[in-house]
Amino acid sequence: MEEALKSQGPVHAPPEGFLRKWVFSLDHKVIGKQYYALALVSVFVGMVLSWLMRFHLVWPNTKIPGLELIAKTGAPGGIITPEYYLSLLTMHGTLMVFFVLTNAPFAGFGNYFLPIQIGAEDMAFPRFNMMSFWTTFVAFVVLIAAFFIPDGPPISGWTAYAPLSAVGKDAGPGLGWGQNLWVISIGIFCIGQLLGSLNFIATTLDLRAKGMTLMRMPISTWAWFITSSIGLLAFAVLLPACLLLLLDRMAGTSFFIPSGLVVSDRLQNHAGGSPLLWQHLFWFFGHPEVYIAILPAVGIVSHVLTNSLRKPLLSAKVIIYSMMSIGFLSWMVWGHHMFVSGMNPFSSLLFSFPTLTITIPATIITLIWLGSLYGANIQINAASFFALGFISMFVSGGVSGFFLAQPSIDIYLHATYFVVGHFHMVMGVAAIFAIFSGTYFWFPKMTGRMMNETLGMLHFWITFVGTCCIFMPFHYLGLVGNVRRYSSFVDDFMPALMPLHKFITIAALTTGAAQFIFLFNLIYSRFRGKPASANPWRGTSLEWSIPSPPPWNNFGGVHPVVYHDPHQYGVKGSTGDFVMQTSPEQILNE
């Protein structure tokens, strides 16, 4: 008994006072909610920016009331200029990739549930955990500040390609202090993610409860652990890249600026740099970042599906090994983003091969999900539907990746809407579907109340149909040569595409409006939702063995003992159709 009660990991006193409890909290659960809230704010800001871009593409000369108050030079009279369109594109991509797709599935849900799922009281380093969030929050504030300076946000895109991003204000609007704020923001963000990744790794390896072997951890915990390992290396590359870019801009160095470069009829006083160096450094981070967004989503969906199917997946271990394979291969494919950079054709072939290879573990995971559906008694609810919607988006967006893995095809499609459709579906929409699935599934545990299932299903169907109507046509636009990043239709063939763009814009406005259904459901259910029991979904993992919402120290000072893996559903001879990890009940053929 003494061993079971023995403290595992950090112990801190119950929070006292408003600031320590809700603002500068050491509680991993509060920090997880803070990350989720930051991602929620970011996604709605990013959605509004996408609305503005779509509106401008279809009705370029229509005034947008009030926009001139924020962007006097970028939108004089409320009409978006081509340069400001690029600024909106830059900020939309940056917010969505960094502050939504990284924050919510990894930092938000991971902070809240990883310690609970392994039987720990808190993260290994609670103060580092608090620092990681507030560092990320400062990065968000610095980025948003670019909207409110005379210079305006940068026009260099979320990838900030050099030398456009490196030479300063000579290159165009927003490339003075707007670009400086962007670089500083991403550098600060990297620091926050490095602190978080170290914490996740230490917590997973050192604070597991008695009996919680690695293979008894839920797939979601494995996903957060693998993702933190990727993030520890990926953000460690992007951080110095941002420092070098800032030095080029402010200290006169020439890491990314070649000699003899003339910008706006002015010879730049730089020599010896290479713009391709920035691309190598950025994409060495950038493609693992795809899996920093998608692997937590895979873990969440696997966790939700196992519960919703009421039976184990065909092989949880194979999913875990496949996620490990994806994490390993993610470091070998960055060059496929650079097929149009003039690289040696032999190098293109070398990058093409692992790009195709990485689809194998992803395909195995998908087949396990689909095979597990056979003969299952799936529970119909918003969480399970968004999990199935994730599979649909992941497959639909992933199939187009086969085309882009071929250098000869990618050279034609690279600068078109085909790529935009591909990465929005496989990385953006799919990951957001997993966020929705996790929210509907874990909301009862986080708040002690149930979300409204009727509103949840309405939210799902509008969002699912709407996203198909938005991003599926992008592939067609790319195949016919519609170039991305253009703010207007100037080529002879492009006006014929306007009806399709209008259809996409109407779908985007409708789908975006449906997200307010989710927001209302989230807020209303938090205060007026039906009270939830400790285990409303009849789950097996450790988070369902404690009250809803959990106490400040998770398990009330009594550390659990784990006897089984978390996949014990449909167990014959059991009193129910599941056996919890903390139950000493003997299970045949485990």
C-alpha positions as CSV (number, residue, x, y, z in Angstrom):
1,M,0.0,0.0,0.0
2,E,2.9,2.4,0.8
3,E,4.3,1.8,-2.6
4,A,1.0,2.7,-4.3
5,L,0.7,5.9,-2.2
6,K,4.3,6.9,-2.8
7,S,4.6,10.2,-4.6
8,Q,5.5,9.9,-8.3
9,G,6.8,13.0,-10.0
10,P,6.3,16.6,-8.9
11,V,4.1,17.5,-6.0
12,H,2.9,21.0,-5.5
13,A,0.4,22.5,-3.2
14,P,-3.2,23.1,-4.3
15,P,-3.4,26.4,-6.2
16,E,-4.4,29.4,-4.1
17,G,-5.7,32.7,-5.5
18,F,-7.0,33.5,-8.9
19,L,-3.7,34.2,-10.6
20,R,-2.1,30.9,-9.6
21,K,-5.2,28.9,-10.3
22,W,-6.3,30.3,-13.6
23,V,-3.5,32.5,-15.1
24,F,0.0,31.4,-14.0
25,S,-1.1,27.9,-13.2
26,L,1.2,25.0,-12.6
27,D,-1.7,22.5,-13.2
28,H,-1.2,20.7,-16.5
29,K,-5.0,20.6,-16.9
30,V,-5.4,24.4,-16.7
31,I,-2.4,24.8,-19.1
32,G,-4.0,22.4,-21.5
33,K,-7.2,24.5,-21.5
34,Q,-5.1,27.6,-22.0
35,Y,-3.5,26.1,-25.1
36,Y,-6.9,25.0,-26.4
37,A,-8.3,28.5,-25.8
38,L,-5.4,30.1,-27.6
39,A,-5.9,27.7,-30.5
40,L,-9.6,28.6,-30.5
41,V,-8.9,32.3,-30.8
42,S,-6.3,31.7,-33.5
43,V,-8.6,29.5,-35.6
44,F,-11.4,32.1,-35.7
45,V,-8.9,34.9,-36.5
46,G,-7.4,32.6,-39.3
47,M,-10.9,31.8,-40.5
48,V,-11.8,35.5,-40.8
49,L,-8.6,36.1,-42.8
50,S,-9.5,33.3,-45.2
51,W,-13.0,34.8,-45.6
52,L,-11.4,38.1,-46.6
53,M,-9.1,36.4,-49.1
54,R,-12.0,34.5,-50.7
55,F,-14.2,37.6,-50.8
56,H,-11.5,39.6,-52.5
57,L,-10.8,36.8,-55.1
58,V,-14.5,36.8,-56.2
59,W,-15.5,40.4,-55.6
60,P,-12.1,42.3,-55.8
61,N,-13.5,45.8,-56.0
62,T,-16.2,45.5,-53.3
63,K,-15.7,47.5,-50.2
64,I,-15.4,45.6,-46.9
65,P,-16.8,47.9,-44.2
66,G,-14.5,48.7,-41.4
67,L,-11.4,47.0,-42.9
68,E,-9.8,50.4,-43.7
69,L,-9.7,51.1,-39.9
70,I,-7.2,48.3,-39.4
71,A,-5.4,48.5,-42.7
72,K,-5.3,52.1,-43.9
73,T,-2.7,51.5,-46.6
74,G,-3.5,47.8,-47.2
75,A,-7.2,48.4,-47.7
76,P,-7.9,52.0,-48.5
77,G,-11.6,52.6,-48.6
78,G,-12.1,49.1,-47.5
79,I,-10.9,47.6,-50.8
80,I,-8.1,45.0,-50.4
81,T,-4.9,45.7,-52.4
82,P,-3.0,42.9,-54.1
83,E,-0.2,43.4,-51.5
84,Y,-2.6,43.2,-48.6
85,Y,-4.0,40.0,-50.0
86,L,-0.5,38.5,-49.7
87,S,-0.4,39.8,-46.1
88,L,-3.6,38.1,-45.3
89,L,-2.3,34.9,-46.9
90,T,0.9,35.1,-44.8
91,M,-0.9,35.6,-41.5
92,H,-3.6,33.0,-42.2
93,G,-1.1,30.3,-42.9
94,T,1.1,31.2,-40.0
95,L,-1.8,31.3,-37.5
96,M,-3.2,28.0,-38.7
97,V,0.0,26.0,-39.0
98,F,1.7,27.2,-35.8
99,F,-1.0,28.4,-33.4
100,V,-3.9,26.1,-34.3
101,L,-2.6,22.8,-35.8
102,T,0.4,22.6,-33.3
103,N,-1.4,24.0,-30.3
104,A,-4.7,22.2,-30.1
105,P,-4.1,18.5,-30.8
106,F,-0.6,18.4,-29.3
107,A,-0.1,21.1,-26.7
108,G,-3.8,21.4,-25.7
109,F,-5.1,17.9,-25.4
110,G,-1.6,16.5,-24.8
111,N,-1.0,18.7,-21.7
112,Y,-4.4,17.9,-20.3
113,F,-4.5,14.1,-20.8
114,L,-1.0,12.7,-21.2
115,P,-0.2,12.8,-17.4
116,I,-3.6,11.4,-16.5
117,Q,-3.4,8.6,-19.1
118,I,-0.1,7.4,-17.7
119,G,-1.1,7.8,-14.0
120,A,0.9,10.9,-13.1
121,E,-0.1,13.8,-10.9
122,D,1.4,16.4,-13.2
123,M,4.0,17.1,-15.8
124,A,7.6,16.4,-14.9
125,F,8.4,20.1,-14.9
126,P,5.3,22.1,-14.0
127,R,7.0,25.5,-14.1
128,F,8.6,24.8,-17.5
129,N,5.0,23.8,-18.6
130,M,3.7,27.2,-17.5
131,M,6.6,28.9,-19.2
132,S,5.9,27.0,-22.4
133,F,2.4,28.3,-22.7
134,W,3.2,31.9,-21.8
135,T,6.1,31.9,-24.2
136,T,3.7,30.7,-26.9
137,F,1.1,33.4,-25.9
138,V,3.8,36.1,-26.2
139,A,4.6,34.8,-29.7
140,F,0.9,35.1,-30.6
141,V,0.7,38.7,-29.4
142,V,3.9,39.6,-31.3
143,L,2.5,38.1,-34.5
144,I,-0.9,39.8,-34.2
145,A,0.9,43.1,-33.5
146,A,2.0,43.1,-37.2
147,F,-1.6,44.1,-38.1
148,F,-1.4,47.3,-36.1
149,I,1.8,48.9,-37.2
150,P,2.0,51.3,-40.2
151,D,4.2,48.8,-42.1
152,G,1.5,46.1,-41.9
153,P,1.9,42.3,-41.9
154,P,4.6,40.7,-44.2
155,I,3.8,39.6,-47.8
156,S,6.4,36.8,-47.8
157,G,3.9,33.9,-47.2
158,W,4.0,31.6,-44.2
159,T,7.2,30.0,-45.5
160,A,8.9,33.4,-45.6
161,Y,11.2,32.5,-48.5
162,A,14.5,34.4,-48.8
163,P,15.6,36.7,-50.2
164,L,12.2,38.3,-50.2
165,S,12.0,38.0,-46.4
166,A,15.6,38.8,-45.8
167,V,16.4,42.1,-47.6
168,G,14.0,44.4,-45.6
169,K,11.5,47.0,-46.7
170,D,13.0,47.4,-50.2
171,A,11.2,44.2,-51.1
172,G,7.7,45.6,-50.6
173,P,5.0,46.4,-48.1
174,G,5.1,44.6,-44.7
175,L,8.7,43.6,-45.2
176,G,10.1,46.1,-42.8
177,W,9.0,45.8,-39.2
178,G,6.1,43.6,-40.2
179,Q,8.5,40.9,-41.3
180,N,10.7,41.5,-38.2
181,L,7.7,40.8,-35.9
182,W,6.9,37.6,-37.9
183,V,10.5,36.3,-37.4
184,I,10.6,37.2,-33.7
185,S,7.2,35.6,-33.2
186,I,8.2,32.3,-34.8
187,G,11.5,32.3,-32.9
188,I,9.7,32.8,-29.6
189,F,7.1,30.1,-30.6
190,C,10.0,27.7,-31.1
191,I,11.3,28.2,-27.6
192,G,7.9,27.5,-26.2
193,Q,7.6,24.3,-28.2
194,L,11.0,23.1,-27.2
195,L,10.2,23.5,-23.5
196,G,6.9,21.6,-24.1
197,S,8.5,18.8,-26.0
198,L,11.2,18.2,-23.3
199,N,8.4,18.1,-20.7
200,F,6.3,15.6,-22.7
201,I,9.3,13.3,-23.2
202,A,10.4,13.4,-19.5
203,T,6.9,12.9,-18.2
204,T,6.2,9.9,-20.5
205,L,9.5,8.1,-19.7
206,D,9.7,8.8,-15.9
207,L,6.2,9.2,-14.4
208,R,4.2,6.2,-15.6
209,A,2.2,4.5,-12.9
210,K,3.0,1.0,-11.6
211,G,2.2,-1.5,-14.3
212,M,2.0,1.1,-17.0
213,T,4.5,-0.3,-19.5
214,L,5.1,1.5,-22.7
215,M,2.8,-1.0,-24.6
216,R,0.0,-0.4,-22.1
217,M,-0.1,3.3,-22.9
218,P,-3.0,4.5,-25.0
219,I,-2.3,5.2,-28.7
220,S,-3.0,8.9,-28.0
221,T,-0.2,9.0,-25.4
222,W,2.1,7.3,-27.9
223,A,1.2,9.9,-30.5
224,W,2.0,12.8,-28.1
225,F,5.3,11.1,-27.1
226,I,6.4,10.6,-30.7
227,T,5.3,14.1,-31.7
228,S,7.3,15.6,-28.9
229,S,10.4,13.7,-30.1
230,I,9.9,15.1,-33.6
231,G,9.2,18.6,-32.2
232,L,12.4,18.6,-30.1
233,L,14.5,18.2,-33.3
234,A,12.3,20.2,-35.7
235,F,11.9,23.4,-33.7
236,A,15.6,23.2,-32.7
237,V,16.3,23.7,-36.5
238,L,13.8,26.5,-37.1
239,L,14.9,28.5,-34.1
240,P,18.5,29.2,-35.4
241,A,17.1,29.7,-38.9
242,C,15.0,32.5,-37.6
243,L,18.0,34.0,-35.7
244,L,20.0,33.9,-39.0
245,L,17.2,35.5,-40.9
246,L,16.9,38.3,-38.3
247,L,20.6,38.9,-38.5
248,D,20.4,39.2,-42.3
249,R,17.7,41.8,-41.8
250,M,19.1,43.8,-38.9
251,A,22.8,43.1,-38.6
252,G,24.0,43.2,-42.2
253,T,24.9,39.5,-42.4
254,S,24.4,37.5,-45.6
255,F,23.3,34.0,-44.7
256,F,20.4,34.0,-47.2
257,I,21.2,37.0,-49.5
258,P,23.4,36.4,-52.6
259,S,25.8,39.0,-54.0
260,G,24.7,41.3,-56.8
261,L,21.0,41.2,-55.8
262,V,19.0,44.2,-57.0
263,V,15.6,44.9,-55.3
264,S,13.4,47.9,-56.2
265,D,16.3,49.3,-58.4
266,R,18.6,49.2,-55.4
267,L,21.7,47.0,-55.2
268,Q,21.7,45.2,-51.9
269,N,24.8,45.5,-49.8
270,H,25.2,41.7,-49.2
271,A,27.3,39.0,-50.6
272,G,27.8,35.2,-50.3
273,G,24.5,34.1,-49.0
274,S,22.1,31.4,-50.4
275,P,18.3,31.7,-50.6
276,L,18.2,27.9,-50.9
277,L,19.8,27.6,-47.4
278,W,16.6,29.1,-45.9
279,Q,14.5,26.6,-47.9
280,H,16.6,23.7,-46.6
281,L,16.4,24.8,-43.0
282,F,12.7,25.8,-43.2
283,W,11.5,22.5,-44.8
284,F,13.8,20.4,-42.6
285,F,11.5,21.7,-40.0
286,G,8.4,22.1,-42.2
287,H,7.7,18.6,-43.3
288,P,8.1,17.1,-39.8
289,E,5.7,19.9,-38.8
290,V,3.1,18.2,-41.0
291,Y,3.4,15.2,-38.7
292,I,3.5,17.3,-35.6
293,A,0.0,18.3,-36.6
294,I,-1.2,15.0,-37.9
295,L,0.3,12.3,-35.5
296,P,-1.6,13.7,-32.5
297,A,-4.7,13.6,-34.7
298,V,-4.0,10.0,-35.5
299,G,-3.7,9.2,-31.8
300,I,-6.9,11.0,-30.9
301,V,-8.9,9.4,-33.7
302,S,-7.5,5.9,-32.8
303,H,-8.5,6.5,-29.1
304,V,-12.0,7.7,-30.0
305,L,-12.6,4.9,-32.5
306,T,-11.5,2.2,-30.1
307,N,-14.1,3.4,-27.7
308,S,-16.8,4.0,-30.3
309,L,-16.4,0.6,-32.0
310,R,-16.6,-1.2,-28.6
311,K,-13.9,-3.6,-29.7
312,P,-10.1,-3.4,-30.0
313,L,-8.6,-2.1,-33.3
314,L,-7.2,-4.9,-35.4
315,S,-3.7,-4.1,-34.1
316,A,-2.9,-1.2,-31.8
317,K,0.8,-2.2,-31.8
318,V,1.0,-1.9,-35.6
319,I,-0.5,1.6,-35.4
320,I,2.2,2.5,-32.8
321,Y,5.0,1.1,-35.0
322,S,3.6,2.8,-38.0
323,M,3.6,6.2,-36.2
324,M,7.2,5.6,-35.2
325,S,8.0,4.9,-38.9
326,I,6.3,8.1,-40.0
327,G,8.2,10.0,-37.4
328,F,11.5,8.5,-38.6
329,L,10.8,9.0,-42.3
330,S,9.6,12.6,-41.8
331,W,13.2,13.7,-41.6
332,M,14.0,12.3,-45.1
333,V,11.5,14.0,-47.3
334,W,12.0,17.8,-46.9
335,G,13.5,18.1,-50.4
336,H,10.2,17.2,-52.1
337,H,9.1,20.8,-51.3
338,M,12.0,22.0,-53.4
339,F,11.6,20.1,-56.7
340,V,11.2,23.4,-58.5
341,S,14.3,24.9,-56.9
342,G,16.6,23.6,-59.7
343,M,18.0,20.7,-57.6
344,N,19.9,17.9,-59.4
345,P,17.4,15.4,-60.9
346,F,19.2,12.6,-59.0
347,S,18.5,14.5,-55.7
348,S,14.9,14.8,-56.7
349,L,14.7,11.0,-57.2
350,L,16.3,10.4,-53.8
351,F,13.7,12.6,-52.1
352,S,10.8,11.1,-54.2
353,F,11.5,7.6,-53.0
354,P,11.1,8.2,-49.2
355,T,8.1,10.5,-50.0
356,L,6.3,7.5,-51.5
357,T,7.6,5.2,-48.8
358,I,6.1,7.3,-46.0
359,T,2.7,6.6,-47.5
360,I,3.1,2.9,-46.5
361,P,2.8,3.3,-42.7
362,A,0.0,5.9,-43.3
363,T,-1.8,3.4,-45.5
364,I,-1.4,0.6,-42.9
365,I,-2.9,2.8,-40.2
366,T,-5.9,3.7,-42.5
367,L,-6.5,0.0,-43.4
368,I,-6.5,-1.0,-39.7
369,W,-9.1,1.7,-39.0
370,L,-11.3,0.6,-41.9
371,G,-10.8,-3.1,-41.2
372,S,-11.8,-2.5,-37.6
373,L,-15.1,-1.1,-38.7
374,Y,-16.2,-4.5,-40.0
375,G,-18.5,-6.1,-37.5
376,A,-18.3,-3.2,-35.0
377,N,-21.3,-1.9,-33.1
378,I,-20.2,1.7,-33.6
379,Q,-21.7,4.3,-31.2
380,I,-23.3,7.1,-33.2
381,N,-22.2,10.5,-31.8
382,A,-20.4,13.6,-32.8
383,A,-17.1,12.4,-31.6
384,S,-17.2,9.1,-33.6
385,F,-18.5,10.9,-36.7
386,F,-15.7,13.5,-36.7
387,A,-13.2,10.6,-36.2
388,L,-14.7,8.9,-39.4
389,G,-14.6,12.3,-41.1
390,F,-10.9,12.6,-40.3
391,I,-10.3,9.3,-42.1
392,S,-12.2,10.5,-45.1
393,M,-10.3,13.8,-45.3
394,F,-6.9,12.1,-44.5
395,V,-7.4,9.6,-47.4
396,S,-8.9,12.1,-49.9
397,G,-6.1,14.6,-49.3
398,G,-3.4,11.9,-49.0
399,V,-4.2,10.4,-52.4
400,S,-3.2,13.6,-54.2
401,G,0.2,13.4,-52.5
402,F,1.1,10.6,-54.8
403,F,1.1,13.0,-57.7
404,L,3.2,15.6,-55.9
405,A,5.8,13.0,-54.9
406,Q,6.7,12.6,-58.6
407,P,9.2,15.4,-59.6
408,S,8.0,15.6,-63.2
409,I,4.4,16.1,-62.1
410,D,5.1,18.3,-59.1
411,I,7.0,20.8,-61.3
412,Y,3.8,21.4,-63.2
413,L,1.4,21.4,-60.2
414,H,3.7,22.9,-57.5
415,A,2.6,26.6,-57.9
416,T,-1.1,25.8,-58.4
417,Y,-4.2,25.3,-56.3
418,F,-3.6,21.6,-56.5
419,V,-1.0,21.8,-53.7
420,V,-3.3,24.1,-51.7
421,G,-6.1,21.5,-51.9
422,H,-3.7,18.7,-50.9
423,F,-2.2,20.2,-47.8
424,H,-5.5,21.8,-46.6
425,M,-7.2,18.4,-46.7
426,V,-4.5,16.1,-45.4
427,M,-3.0,18.5,-42.8
428,G,-5.5,21.3,-42.1
429,V,-9.0,20.0,-42.3
430,A,-8.1,16.4,-41.2
431,A,-6.3,17.7,-38.1
432,I,-9.2,20.0,-37.3
433,F,-11.7,17.2,-37.6
434,A,-9.6,15.3,-35.0
435,I,-9.6,18.4,-32.8
436,F,-13.4,18.4,-33.0
437,S,-13.6,14.7,-32.3
438,G,-11.4,15.0,-29.2
439,T,-13.4,18.0,-28.0
440,Y,-16.7,16.2,-28.2
441,F,-15.1,13.0,-26.6
442,W,-13.2,14.6,-23.8
443,F,-15.4,17.6,-23.0
444,P,-17.3,15.7,-20.3
445,K,-14.1,14.8,-18.6
446,M,-12.7,18.3,-18.8
447,T,-15.8,20.2,-17.6
448,G,-18.1,17.6,-16.0
449,R,-20.8,18.4,-18.5
450,M,-22.0,16.9,-21.9
451,M,-22.0,18.7,-25.1
452,N,-25.3,18.9,-27.1
453,E,-25.3,15.9,-29.5
454,T,-27.9,17.4,-31.8
455,L,-25.9,20.6,-32.4
456,G,-22.8,18.4,-32.7
457,M,-24.2,16.3,-35.5
458,L,-25.5,19.4,-37.3
459,H,-22.0,20.9,-36.9
460,F,-20.5,17.8,-38.4
461,W,-22.6,17.5,-41.5
462,I,-22.3,21.1,-42.5
463,T,-18.6,21.1,-41.9
464,F,-18.0,17.8,-43.7
465,V,-20.0,18.7,-46.8
466,G,-18.7,22.3,-46.7
467,T,-15.0,21.3,-46.6
468,C,-15.5,18.9,-49.5
469,C,-17.1,21.7,-51.5
470,I,-14.2,24.0,-50.7
471,F,-11.1,21.9,-51.2
472,M,-12.0,19.2,-53.6
473,P,-12.4,21.8,-56.4
474,F,-9.0,23.1,-55.6
475,H,-7.5,20.0,-57.2
476,Y,-9.4,20.7,-60.4
477,L,-8.3,24.4,-60.4
478,G,-4.7,23.2,-60.0
479,L,-4.9,20.8,-62.9
480,V,-6.1,23.5,-65.3
481,G,-3.3,25.8,-64.2
482,N,-4.8,28.2,-61.6
483,V,-1.8,29.6,-59.9
484,R,-1.9,30.0,-56.2
485,R,-1.1,33.3,-54.4
486,Y,-2.6,35.3,-57.2
487,S,-4.9,38.0,-55.9
488,S,-6.8,38.5,-59.2
489,F,-7.5,36.7,-62.4
490,V,-5.4,38.3,-65.1
491,D,-4.6,35.5,-67.6
492,D,-6.9,34.8,-70.5
493,F,-8.0,31.4,-69.3
494,M,-8.7,32.3,-65.7
495,P,-12.0,34.3,-66.0
496,A,-13.6,31.1,-67.0
497,L,-12.8,29.7,-63.6
498,M,-14.7,32.4,-61.7
499,P,-18.0,30.5,-61.3
500,L,-16.1,27.7,-59.5
501,H,-14.3,30.3,-57.3
502,K,-17.7,31.8,-56.4
503,F,-19.0,28.4,-55.5
504,I,-15.9,27.8,-53.3
505,T,-16.3,31.2,-51.6
506,I,-20.0,30.6,-50.8
507,A,-19.1,27.2,-49.4
508,A,-16.3,28.8,-47.3
509,L,-18.6,31.4,-45.9
510,T,-21.2,28.8,-45.1
511,T,-18.8,26.3,-43.5
512,G,-17.1,29.1,-41.5
513,A,-20.5,30.2,-40.2
514,A,-21.2,26.6,-39.1
515,Q,-18.2,26.9,-36.7
516,F,-20.3,29.3,-34.6
517,I,-22.6,26.4,-34.0
518,F,-19.6,24.6,-32.4
519,L,-18.6,27.7,-30.5
520,F,-22.1,28.2,-29.1
521,N,-22.3,24.5,-28.2
522,L,-18.9,24.7,-26.4
523,I,-19.8,27.8,-24.3
524,Y,-23.4,26.9,-23.6
525,S,-22.5,23.3,-22.6
526,R,-19.8,24.5,-20.3
527,F,-22.3,26.2,-18.1
528,R,-25.7,24.6,-19.0
529,G,-24.9,21.2,-20.4
530,K,-26.2,18.0,-19.0
531,P,-24.0,16.8,-16.0
532,A,-21.6,14.1,-17.0
533,S,-20.7,11.0,-15.0
534,A,-17.1,10.0,-14.4
535,N,-17.2,7.6,-17.3
536,P,-20.0,8.6,-19.7
537,W,-18.4,6.8,-22.7
538,R,-17.6,3.6,-20.8
539,G,-13.9,4.0,-21.5
540,T,-11.0,1.9,-20.3
541,S,-8.1,4.3,-20.0
542,L,-7.1,6.0,-16.8
543,E,-8.8,9.4,-17.4
544,W,-12.1,7.6,-17.1
545,S,-11.2,6.2,-13.6
546,I,-11.3,9.6,-11.9
547,P,-14.1,12.2,-11.3
548,S,-15.3,14.7,-14.0
549,P,-13.7,17.2,-13.9
550,P,-10.5,15.7,-12.3
551,P,-9.2,17.1,-9.0
552,W,-6.2,19.3,-9.0
553,N,-3.9,16.3,-8.3
554,N,-5.7,14.0,-10.7
555,F,-5.9,10.8,-8.6
556,G,-6.4,12.3,-5.1
557,G,-3.0,11.2,-3.9
558,V,-3.6,7.5,-4.5
559,H,-1.6,6.4,-7.6
560,P,-3.3,3.8,-9.8
561,V,-2.0,0.4,-10.5
562,V,-2.4,-0.7,-14.1
563,Y,-3.2,-4.3,-15.0
564,H,-4.2,-4.2,-18.7
565,D,-3.8,-2.3,-21.9
566,P,-6.5,0.3,-22.7
567,H,-8.1,-1.8,-25.5
568,Q,-10.1,-4.2,-23.5
569,Y,-13.5,-3.8,-25.2
570,G,-16.0,-6.6,-26.0
571,V,-14.4,-8.9,-23.3
572,K,-16.3,-12.2,-23.0
573,G,-17.2,-13.1,-19.5
574,S,-16.8,-9.6,-18.2
575,T,-19.6,-7.9,-16.2
576,G,-19.7,-5.2,-18.9
577,D,-18.5,-5.0,-22.4
578,F,-15.2,-3.4,-21.2
579,V,-12.5,-3.8,-18.6
580,M,-10.7,-0.7,-17.2
581,Q,-6.9,-0.6,-17.0
582,T,-7.2,-0.3,-13.2
583,S,-9.4,-3.4,-12.8
584,P,-7.6,-6.5,-11.4
585,E,-10.0,-8.7,-13.3
586,Q,-8.3,-11.5,-15.1
587,I,-8.7,-11.5,-18.9
588,L,-8.2,-14.6,-21.0
589,N,-5.9,-14.3,-24.0
590,E,-4.7,-10.8,-23.1
